[in-house]
Amino acid sequence: MVVHPFKILNVEETRVARDVVLSLHPDHVVDFREIYLQEPEKERMKQYLELEHAAQPGQSPTSKRPPRLAKCQYDIIGSDKIPEYHESVIDVELRKRVRHEIVGKEHQASLTLWEFQHLVEACKQSKEFQDAIAEFKLPDGFELVVEPW
């Protein structure tokens, strides 16, 4: 079955993208942030949609179908334990990386949802934080929310 170019990646496509990235960094810890569909370029999609909507005999939308691409955002953690943020685009059908960018160690990638939770817990357990909150003399039953944004 032919997958429509805008359909989100299925589990197998996601696994292929993951495996390609892992194979390119065999001696490092790879911490994936996200893997999702890299939408096709506009011009390629226009050609595909023209054929799809024309439904003309002898022409097949599969002949102009854009490649299935997975955008992978991840950290590479080496011996210095400092995450280095990477972004790769993987052609799922060819099982090959087609684009790659290293953002580097000097920049911090945006926090993931699970990192938000770690941050909230670290704040709540911090003696400095607890002491600062105690200065407010909040009433009983007051709900304190740590907002990482």
C-alpha positions as CSV (number, residue, x, y, z in Angstrom):
1,M,0.0,0.0,0.0
2,V,1.3,3.4,-0.9
3,V,1.5,5.8,2.0
4,H,0.3,9.4,1.4
5,P,3.2,11.9,1.7
6,F,1.5,13.8,4.5
7,K,0.7,10.8,6.6
8,I,2.6,10.7,9.9
9,L,5.4,8.2,10.2
10,N,4.3,4.8,11.3
11,V,6.1,2.7,14.0
12,E,8.3,0.9,11.5
13,E,9.4,4.1,9.7
14,T,10.3,5.6,13.1
15,R,12.3,2.5,13.9
16,V,14.2,2.7,10.6
17,A,15.1,6.4,11.2
18,R,16.2,5.5,14.7
19,D,18.3,2.6,13.5
20,V,20.0,4.7,10.8
21,V,21.0,7.4,13.3
22,L,22.2,4.8,15.8
23,S,24.3,3.1,13.1
24,L,26.0,6.5,12.4
25,H,27.1,7.0,16.0
26,P,28.1,3.5,17.2
27,D,30.4,4.5,20.0
28,H,28.3,7.2,21.6
29,V,25.1,7.5,23.7
30,V,22.3,8.9,21.5
31,D,19.5,10.6,23.4
32,F,16.6,11.1,21.0
33,R,14.4,14.1,21.5
34,E,12.0,13.6,18.7
35,I,11.5,11.8,15.4
36,Y,8.7,13.0,13.1
37,L,7.7,13.4,9.5
38,Q,9.7,15.9,7.5
39,E,7.1,17.1,5.1
40,P,7.9,17.1,1.4
41,E,9.1,20.1,-0.4
42,K,6.3,22.2,-1.8
43,E,7.2,21.8,-5.5
44,R,7.4,18.0,-5.2
45,M,4.0,17.9,-3.4
46,K,2.4,20.1,-6.1
47,Q,3.5,17.6,-8.8
48,Y,2.2,14.7,-6.7
49,L,-1.1,16.3,-6.0
50,E,-1.7,17.3,-9.6
51,L,-1.4,13.6,-10.7
52,E,-3.4,12.4,-7.7
53,H,-6.3,14.8,-8.4
54,A,-6.2,14.3,-12.2
55,A,-6.6,10.5,-11.9
56,Q,-5.6,10.2,-15.5
57,P,-5.0,6.8,-16.9
58,G,-1.4,6.0,-17.4
59,Q,-0.3,8.5,-14.8
60,S,0.4,7.3,-11.3
61,P,0.9,9.5,-8.2
62,T,3.5,6.9,-7.1
63,S,5.7,7.9,-10.0
64,K,6.2,11.4,-8.6
65,R,5.7,10.5,-4.9
66,P,8.1,12.5,-2.7
67,P,10.4,10.4,-0.5
68,R,9.4,9.6,3.1
69,L,11.7,11.6,5.3
70,A,12.1,11.5,9.0
71,K,13.4,14.5,10.9
72,C,15.5,13.2,13.9
73,Q,16.4,15.6,16.7
74,Y,18.9,14.1,19.2
75,D,21.8,14.6,21.5
76,I,25.1,12.8,21.2
77,I,26.7,12.3,24.6
78,G,30.4,11.6,24.5
79,S,33.0,11.0,27.2
80,D,32.8,14.6,28.4
81,K,29.1,14.1,29.2
82,I,28.1,17.4,27.5
83,P,25.2,16.8,25.1
84,E,25.9,17.9,21.5
85,Y,22.6,18.6,19.7
86,H,22.1,17.1,16.2
87,E,19.4,17.2,13.6
88,S,19.3,14.6,10.8
89,V,16.9,13.9,8.0
90,I,16.6,10.2,7.1
91,D,15.2,8.9,3.9
92,V,13.2,6.0,5.3
93,E,12.8,4.0,2.1
94,L,16.5,4.3,1.2
95,R,17.5,3.9,4.9
96,K,20.0,6.7,4.5
97,R,20.8,10.1,6.0
98,V,20.2,12.8,3.5
99,R,20.9,15.9,5.7
100,H,22.7,16.5,8.9
101,E,23.4,19.5,11.1
102,I,25.4,19.7,14.3
103,V,24.2,22.5,16.4
104,G,26.9,22.0,18.9
105,K,27.7,21.9,22.6
106,E,27.7,25.7,23.0
107,H,24.0,25.9,22.6
108,Q,21.2,24.3,24.7
109,A,18.4,22.6,22.8
110,S,14.9,23.3,24.0
111,L,13.8,21.2,27.0
112,T,11.7,18.1,26.4
113,L,8.6,17.4,28.5
114,W,10.5,14.9,30.6
115,E,13.3,17.4,31.2
116,F,10.6,19.8,32.5
117,Q,9.6,17.2,35.0
118,H,13.2,16.7,36.2
119,L,13.5,20.5,36.5
120,V,10.4,20.8,38.6
121,E,11.5,17.9,40.9
122,A,15.0,19.4,41.3
123,C,13.5,22.7,42.3
124,K,11.1,21.2,44.8
125,Q,14.0,19.2,46.4
126,S,16.4,22.0,46.5
127,K,17.1,23.4,50.0
128,E,17.7,26.9,48.5
129,F,14.3,26.8,46.8
130,Q,12.5,25.5,49.9
131,D,14.1,28.2,52.0
132,A,13.1,30.9,49.5
133,I,9.5,29.7,49.4
134,A,9.4,29.5,53.3
135,E,10.1,33.3,53.3
136,F,6.7,33.9,51.7
137,K,4.8,32.3,54.6
138,L,2.2,30.8,52.3
139,P,-1.2,29.8,53.9
140,D,-2.0,26.1,54.5
141,G,-3.4,24.4,51.4
142,F,-1.7,26.8,49.1
143,E,-0.7,24.9,45.9
144,L,2.7,25.9,44.6
145,V,3.3,25.3,40.9
146,V,6.8,25.4,39.5
147,E,6.5,26.5,35.9
148,P,9.6,25.7,33.8
149,W,8.7,28.0,31.0
